[in-house]
Amino acid sequence: MSTGPTREVYRIDWLPGTDILHGTCHCGREHTAQDPVEMWEWMLAHPQGHEPRGTDS
């Protein structure tokens, strides 16, 4: 089994029929936005701006 570096997976889906983007961070948190720049800023600011799922803040 390989013990190489783990990859962080970011996913952004476009919601058909809307101008809405739905993003899922590698930590499991989700966010929606109309602006692609806002979406990427939110994702890449991790962990600032959001905490992993299950964390009480």
Biopython code that builds the backbone (N, CA, C, O; Angstrom):
import numpy as np
from Bio.PDB.StructureBuilder import StructureBuilder

atoms = [
    (1, "MET", "N", (0.846, -1.182, 0.000)),
    (1, "MET", "CA", (0.000, 0.000, 0.000)),
    (1, "MET", "C", (0.887, 1.239, 0.000)),
    (1, "MET", "O", (1.879, 1.305, 0.726)),
    (2, "SER", "N", (0.526, 2.201, -0.806)),
    (2, "SER", "CA", (1.277, 3.447, -0.903)),
    (2, "SER", "C", (1.003, 4.330, 0.304)),
    (2, "SER", "O", (-0.132, 4.413, 0.774)),
    (3, "THR", "N", (2.025, 4.978, 0.797)),
    (3, "THR", "CA", (1.860, 5.916, 1.909)),
    (3, "THR", "C", (2.205, 7.318, 1.441)),
    (3, "THR", "O", (2.711, 8.128, 2.219)),
    (4, "GLY", "N", (1.937, 7.609, 0.181)),
    (4, "GLY", "CA", (2.222, 8.918, -0.401)),
    (4, "GLY", "C", (1.357, 10.000, 0.222)),
    (4, "GLY", "O", (0.518, 9.730, 1.081)),
    (5, "PRO", "N", (1.575, 11.228, -0.225)),
    (5, "PRO", "CA", (0.822, 12.350, 0.343)),
    (5, "PRO", "C", (-0.673, 12.214, 0.057)),
    (5, "PRO", "O", (-1.078, 11.694, -0.983)),
    (6, "THR", "N", (-1.477, 12.690, 0.997)),
    (6, "THR", "CA", (-2.922, 12.674, 0.786)),
    (6, "THR", "C", (-3.305, 13.870, -0.064)),
    (6, "THR", "O", (-2.663, 14.918, -0.012)),
    (7, "ARG", "N", (-4.354, 13.701, -0.843)),
    (7, "ARG", "CA", (-4.816, 14.785, -1.701)),
    (7, "ARG", "C", (-6.064, 15.409, -1.097)),
    (7, "ARG", "O", (-6.935, 14.713, -0.576)),
    (8, "GLU", "N", (-6.135, 16.722, -1.176)),
    (8, "GLU", "CA", (-7.336, 17.427, -0.768)),
    (8, "GLU", "C", (-8.213, 17.565, -2.004)),
    (8, "GLU", "O", (-7.749, 18.002, -3.058)),
    (9, "VAL", "N", (-9.475, 17.193, -1.872)),
    (9, "VAL", "CA", (-10.383, 17.248, -3.011)),
    (9, "VAL", "C", (-11.412, 18.340, -2.763)),
    (9, "VAL", "O", (-12.127, 18.333, -1.761)),
    (10, "TYR", "N", (-11.467, 19.266, -3.691)),
    (10, "TYR", "CA", (-12.455, 20.332, -3.666)),
    (10, "TYR", "C", (-13.406, 20.070, -4.826)),
    (10, "TYR", "O", (-12.975, 19.710, -5.921)),
    (11, "ARG", "N", (-14.694, 20.251, -4.584)),
    (11, "ARG", "CA", (-15.665, 19.997, -5.642)),
    (11, "ARG", "C", (-16.615, 21.179, -5.750)),
    (11, "ARG", "O", (-17.164, 21.648, -4.753)),
    (12, "ILE", "N", (-16.798, 21.653, -6.977)),
    (12, "ILE", "CA", (-17.765, 22.716, -7.237)),
    (12, "ILE", "C", (-18.699, 22.232, -8.328)),
    (12, "ILE", "O", (-18.262, 21.844, -9.412)),
    (13, "ASP", "N", (-19.981, 22.259, -8.033)),
    (13, "ASP", "CA", (-21.007, 21.871, -8.987)),
    (13, "ASP", "C", (-21.851, 23.089, -9.316)),
    (13, "ASP", "O", (-22.123, 23.925, -8.454)),
    (14, "TRP", "N", (-22.258, 23.179, -10.566)),
    (14, "TRP", "CA", (-23.193, 24.201, -10.994)),
    (14, "TRP", "C", (-24.581, 23.605, -10.876)),
    (14, "TRP", "O", (-24.819, 22.487, -11.333)),
    (15, "LEU", "N", (-25.497, 24.340, -10.268)),
    (15, "LEU", "CA", (-26.862, 23.866, -10.136)),
    (15, "LEU", "C", (-27.629, 24.273, -11.397)),
    (15, "LEU", "O", (-27.938, 25.452, -11.571)),
    (16, "PRO", "N", (-27.940, 23.320, -12.278)),
    (16, "PRO", "CA", (-28.589, 23.621, -13.557)),
    (16, "PRO", "C", (-29.846, 24.472, -13.405)),
    (16, "PRO", "O", (-30.645, 24.282, -12.488)),
    (17, "GLY", "N", (-29.994, 25.413, -14.333)),
    (17, "GLY", "CA", (-31.151, 26.289, -14.316)),
    (17, "GLY", "C", (-30.995, 27.476, -13.380)),
    (17, "GLY", "O", (-31.918, 28.279, -13.239)),
    (18, "THR", "N", (-29.837, 27.595, -12.738)),
    (18, "THR", "CA", (-29.578, 28.707, -11.811)),
    (18, "THR", "C", (-28.194, 29.284, -12.094)),
    (18, "THR", "O", (-27.451, 28.774, -12.933)),
    (19, "ASP", "N", (-27.868, 30.344, -11.385)),
    (19, "ASP", "CA", (-26.518, 30.907, -11.410)),
    (19, "ASP", "C", (-25.774, 30.519, -10.138)),
    (19, "ASP", "O", (-24.811, 31.184, -9.755)),
    (20, "ILE", "N", (-26.210, 29.458, -9.486)),
    (20, "ILE", "CA", (-25.683, 29.065, -8.183)),
    (20, "ILE", "C", (-24.630, 27.976, -8.333)),
    (20, "ILE", "O", (-24.801, 27.013, -9.080)),
    (21, "LEU", "N", (-23.539, 28.158, -7.602)),
    (21, "LEU", "CA", (-22.492, 27.146, -7.507)),
    (21, "LEU", "C", (-22.595, 26.513, -6.122)),
    (21, "LEU", "O", (-22.835, 27.202, -5.131)),
    (22, "HIS", "N", (-22.411, 25.207, -6.065)),
    (22, "HIS", "CA", (-22.442, 24.483, -4.798)),
    (22, "HIS", "C", (-21.075, 23.848, -4.611)),
    (22, "HIS", "O", (-20.663, 22.996, -5.399)),
    (23, "GLY", "N", (-20.376, 24.265, -3.568)),
    (23, "GLY", "CA", (-19.033, 23.756, -3.331)),
    (23, "GLY", "C", (-18.974, 22.844, -2.126)),
    (23, "GLY", "O", (-19.681, 23.040, -1.139)),
    (24, "THR", "N", (-18.114, 21.840, -2.226)),
    (24, "THR", "CA", (-17.857, 20.931, -1.108)),
    (24, "THR", "C", (-16.362, 20.910, -0.867)),
    (24, "THR", "O", (-15.591, 20.559, -1.760)),
    (25, "CYS", "N", (-15.952, 21.280, 0.318)),
    (25, "CYS", "CA", (-14.542, 21.320, 0.697)),
    (25, "CYS", "C", (-14.059, 19.922, 1.049)),
    (25, "CYS", "O", (-14.863, 19.023, 1.298)),
    (26, "HIS", "N", (-12.752, 19.743, 1.067)),
    (26, "HIS", "CA", (-12.179, 18.455, 1.439)),
    (26, "HIS", "C", (-12.547, 18.038, 2.854)),
    (26, "HIS", "O", (-12.480, 16.855, 3.187)),
    (27, "CYS", "N", (-12.937, 19.001, 3.696)),
    (27, "CYS", "CA", (-13.311, 18.679, 5.073)),
    (27, "CYS", "C", (-14.776, 18.269, 5.189)),
    (27, "CYS", "O", (-15.217, 17.830, 6.250)),
    (28, "GLY", "N", (-15.534, 18.413, 4.095)),
    (28, "GLY", "CA", (-16.929, 18.024, 4.116)),
    (28, "GLY", "C", (-17.905, 19.178, 4.228)),
    (28, "GLY", "O", (-19.101, 18.995, 4.001)),
    (29, "ARG", "N", (-17.421, 20.367, 4.574)),
    (29, "ARG", "CA", (-18.314, 21.521, 4.662)),
    (29, "ARG", "C", (-18.779, 21.922, 3.274)),
    (29, "ARG", "O", (-18.073, 21.715, 2.287)),
    (30, "GLU", "N", (-19.989, 22.506, 3.206)),
    (30, "GLU", "CA", (-20.577, 22.905, 1.938)),
    (30, "GLU", "C", (-20.890, 24.396, 1.955)),
    (30, "GLU", "O", (-21.101, 24.991, 3.012)),
    (31, "HIS", "N", (-20.914, 24.988, 0.760)),
    (31, "HIS", "CA", (-21.147, 26.424, 0.621)),
    (31, "HIS", "C", (-21.777, 26.671, -0.738)),
    (31, "HIS", "O", (-21.463, 25.968, -1.698)),
    (32, "THR", "N", (-22.658, 27.653, -0.837)),
    (32, "THR", "CA", (-23.207, 28.033, -2.129)),
    (32, "THR", "C", (-22.899, 29.497, -2.378)),
    (32, "THR", "O", (-22.840, 30.300, -1.447)),
    (33, "ALA", "N", (-22.702, 29.838, -3.650)),
    (33, "ALA", "CA", (-22.404, 31.215, -4.041)),
    (33, "ALA", "C", (-22.707, 31.370, -5.522)),
    (33, "ALA", "O", (-22.738, 30.391, -6.267)),
    (34, "GLN", "N", (-22.929, 32.606, -5.940)),
    (34, "GLN", "CA", (-23.113, 32.888, -7.358)),
    (34, "GLN", "C", (-21.790, 33.268, -8.005)),
    (34, "GLN", "O", (-21.622, 33.101, -9.213)),
    (35, "ASP", "N", (-20.868, 33.767, -7.235)),
    (35, "ASP", "CA", (-19.594, 34.253, -7.756)),
    (35, "ASP", "C", (-18.520, 33.168, -7.621)),
    (35, "ASP", "O", (-18.232, 32.727, -6.509)),
    (36, "PRO", "N", (-17.924, 32.732, -8.738)),
    (36, "PRO", "CA", (-16.891, 31.696, -8.659)),
    (36, "PRO", "C", (-15.677, 32.118, -7.825)),
    (36, "PRO", "O", (-15.060, 31.288, -7.157)),
    (37, "VAL", "N", (-15.340, 33.404, -7.865)),
    (37, "VAL", "CA", (-14.199, 33.888, -7.074)),
    (37, "VAL", "C", (-14.503, 33.755, -5.589)),
    (37, "VAL", "O", (-13.648, 33.319, -4.818)),
    (38, "GLU", "N", (-15.711, 34.127, -5.181)),
    (38, "GLU", "CA", (-16.118, 33.976, -3.778)),
    (38, "GLU", "C", (-16.029, 32.518, -3.343)),
    (38, "GLU", "O", (-15.571, 32.210, -2.242)),
    (39, "MET", "N", (-16.477, 31.620, -4.231)),
    (39, "MET", "CA", (-16.451, 30.194, -3.907)),
    (39, "MET", "C", (-15.027, 29.711, -3.669)),
    (39, "MET", "O", (-14.758, 29.052, -2.664)),
    (40, "TRP", "N", (-14.110, 30.030, -4.584)),
    (40, "TRP", "CA", (-12.726, 29.585, -4.423)),
    (40, "TRP", "C", (-12.057, 30.234, -3.224)),
    (40, "TRP", "O", (-11.271, 29.583, -2.535)),
    (41, "GLU", "N", (-12.350, 31.496, -2.959)),
    (41, "GLU", "CA", (-11.778, 32.140, -1.769)),
    (41, "GLU", "C", (-12.236, 31.435, -0.506)),
    (41, "GLU", "O", (-11.449, 31.245, 0.421)),
    (42, "TRP", "N", (-13.514, 31.044, -0.461)),
    (42, "TRP", "CA", (-14.029, 30.332, 0.706)),
    (42, "TRP", "C", (-13.310, 29.000, 0.876)),
    (42, "TRP", "O", (-12.894, 28.646, 1.979)),
    (43, "MET", "N", (-13.168, 28.266, -0.221)),
    (43, "MET", "CA", (-12.522, 26.952, -0.136)),
    (43, "MET", "C", (-11.050, 27.048, 0.238)),
    (43, "MET", "O", (-10.572, 26.308, 1.097)),
    (44, "LEU", "N", (-10.344, 27.950, -0.399)),
    (44, "LEU", "CA", (-8.900, 28.030, -0.179)),
    (44, "LEU", "C", (-8.526, 28.719, 1.127)),
    (44, "LEU", "O", (-7.360, 28.693, 1.522)),
    (45, "ALA", "N", (-9.490, 29.334, 1.802)),
    (45, "ALA", "CA", (-9.234, 29.969, 3.100)),
    (45, "ALA", "C", (-9.232, 28.948, 4.232)),
    (45, "ALA", "O", (-9.041, 29.309, 5.394)),
    (46, "HIS", "N", (-9.443, 27.680, 3.902)),
    (46, "HIS", "CA", (-9.526, 26.625, 4.923)),
    (46, "HIS", "C", (-8.271, 26.603, 5.789)),
    (46, "HIS", "O", (-7.176, 26.672, 5.231)),
    (47, "PRO", "N", (-8.354, 26.515, 7.082)),
    (47, "PRO", "CA", (-9.561, 26.345, 7.882)),
    (47, "PRO", "C", (-10.206, 27.662, 8.287)),
    (47, "PRO", "O", (-11.209, 27.649, 9.000)),
    (48, "GLN", "N", (-9.663, 28.801, 7.856)),
    (48, "GLN", "CA", (-10.302, 30.080, 8.182)),
    (48, "GLN", "C", (-11.562, 30.208, 7.345)),
    (48, "GLN", "O", (-11.549, 29.919, 6.148)),
    (49, "GLY", "N", (-12.629, 30.632, 7.955)),
    (49, "GLY", "CA", (-13.880, 30.787, 7.236)),
    (49, "GLY", "C", (-14.821, 29.617, 7.418)),
    (49, "GLY", "O", (-16.025, 29.751, 7.198)),
    (50, "HIS", "N", (-14.294, 28.474, 7.815)),
    (50, "HIS", "CA", (-15.137, 27.337, 8.120)),
    (50, "HIS", "C", (-14.324, 26.283, 8.854)),
    (50, "HIS", "O", (-13.100, 26.214, 8.744)),
    (51, "GLU", "N", (-15.037, 25.480, 9.591)),
    (51, "GLU", "CA", (-14.426, 24.419, 10.387)),
    (51, "GLU", "C", (-14.886, 23.073, 9.846)),
    (51, "GLU", "O", (-15.956, 22.983, 9.244)),
    (52, "PRO", "N", (-14.092, 22.026, 10.053)),
    (52, "PRO", "CA", (-14.532, 20.690, 9.612)),
    (52, "PRO", "C", (-15.889, 20.323, 10.210)),
    (52, "PRO", "O", (-16.233, 20.743, 11.315)),
    (53, "ARG", "N", (-16.637, 19.545, 9.468)),
    (53, "ARG", "CA", (-17.956, 19.099, 9.912)),
    (53, "ARG", "C", (-17.849, 18.414, 11.264)),
    (53, "ARG", "O", (-16.926, 17.636, 11.503)),
    (54, "GLY", "N", (-18.797, 18.706, 12.146)),
    (54, "GLY", "CA", (-18.806, 18.095, 13.469)),
    (54, "GLY", "C", (-18.138, 18.973, 14.525)),
    (54, "GLY", "O", (-18.170, 18.643, 15.711)),
    (55, "THR", "N", (-17.534, 20.086, 14.107)),
    (55, "THR", "CA", (-16.895, 20.998, 15.048)),
    (55, "THR", "C", (-17.902, 22.036, 15.473)),
    (55, "THR", "O", (-18.500, 22.698, 14.625)),
    (56, "ASP", "N", (-18.103, 22.193, 16.758)),
    (56, "ASP", "CA", (-19.005, 23.231, 17.264)),
    (56, "ASP", "C", (-18.256, 24.538, 17.336)),
    (56, "ASP", "O", (-17.192, 24.614, 17.950)),
    (57, "SER", "N", (-18.806, 25.582, 16.708)),
    (57, "SER", "CA", (-18.197, 26.906, 16.762)),
    (57, "SER", "C", (-19.215, 27.924, 17.172)),
    (57, "SER", "O", (-18.896, 29.109, 17.276)),
]
sb = StructureBuilder()
sb.init_structure("model")
sb.init_model(0)
sb.init_chain("A")
sb.init_seg("    ")
for serial, (resi, resn, name, xyz) in enumerate(atoms, 1):
    if name == "N":
        sb.init_residue(resn, " ", resi, " ")
    sb.init_atom(name, np.array(xyz, "f"), 0.0, 1.0, " ", f" {name:<3s}", serial, name[0])
structure = sb.get_structure()
